[in-house]
Amino acid sequence: MNKRLMRPYSKRINRGGKTGIALLGLLVLAGIVLVVYYVKSSARHDEVELWKEDFYTEEDIYEPPRLYHTTPQPEAITVEERPDGRSSSVGLSSQNRYIDEPPRRPLSSVALDEVDSHVFEVVEVWPEFPGGQAALMRYLNHHIQYPPIARENAIEGRVICKFIIEKDGSISDVQVVRGVEPSLDREAVRVIESMPRWIPGQHHTEIVRVRFTMPVIFRLS
């Protein structure tokens, strides 16, 4: 085959390979999923699964000028089943979002009380649970309990909660965005409210309030 015809084709292959490698480095943590299982056999050990929910395909991404701080994905953790009805295993989901830098507003044009009270939906550095995602998984797995009434009636589902991580890392304004059943909804809210202070988020080097979304999946097995 003509070498001149081969060169452009070869370049396209190399360029495609580089694009694939670059995309692997663009993963940004934007959410967490807690999966709660109830397993009857006390001798069984379950391995935590890592759930992946990609919001964007390769075609949706076109060289974003800037991406925010990335957080490493959690490693799978094996959790022993607890005989007291607590969850036997949990898993986190990293929801990949590729976000351009929002326009900056001059501080002189923003009232001081507005800066203090504003809740950010997108930030450069996301809030983090002390010890990282693996520590969050262990905390939730230790504290959350599958409600007996839901277990007896074989009720499962996903409870989506949102809350605010304050400047001091405390949790406030926990709300159920989409519920499943009252006992499951209450348990999801209870555990989120009981969490210790997080490392707060930052935007343009300032510590800010950040709204966080956490789907809690209750599943029987």
Secondary structure, 3 states (H helix, E strand, C coil): CCHHHHHHHHHHHHHHHHHHHHHHCCCCCCCCCEEEEECCCCCCEEECCCEEEECCCHHHCCCCCCCCCCCCCCCCCEEECCCCCECCCCCCEEEECCCCCCCCCCHHHCCHHHHHHCEECCCCECCECCCCHHHHHHHHHHHCECCHHHHHCCCCEEEEEEEEECCCCCEEEEEEEECCCHHHHHHHHHHHHHCCCCECEEECCEEEEEEEEEEEEEEEC
